[in-house]
Amino acid sequence: FFANITPAAFWMIMHVITIPGLADRLREEVGPAFNSGYPNIDYIVSYKTCPLLRSVFCETLRTVNWAVAPRHVDSDTTIGGYTLKAGNQVFCPGRLPMLDPQIWDRFLDKPTDPCPGKNFAALEIKEFVASSLLRFDFELPDGMPKMDLKTPTFVILHGAAARVRISKRLATVSHP
């Protein structure tokens, strides 16, 4: 369970702090979710109230996902001269479809074993990143670490050795 949450949260924060102005935009968007002192989960997961947070989350997963996904072949399908027979399972590398729009959703439509905790994991990552951005400033003194794109794993790409300066925020986002 935590094999994906921790590195995904790491990479989401890394993506946020390497794009100028993005952290402040996210702070403005998620600030109202913390007005009571506790996170308002419904606010954080809403597409209407936190579209930027969702977008950053999805883009992070798209770029750092190395997962291998099992898929069910619904009908005989030929790809590259190979025939995949209906009823069989195919294990698909997650990275290739995420980077090549030509092969998105060509024949894969239903996971055979969906993760029952994926919604909780997504919420946990978004809430952690949102609350971290509201409480801390992050700075990369030496630039963005290089991602290891050559070593596949069966989970989210693990974090690189990165030096990040983290300091408590002096100014917080205030909302009426």
Disulfide bonds with the S-S distance in Angstrom:
none
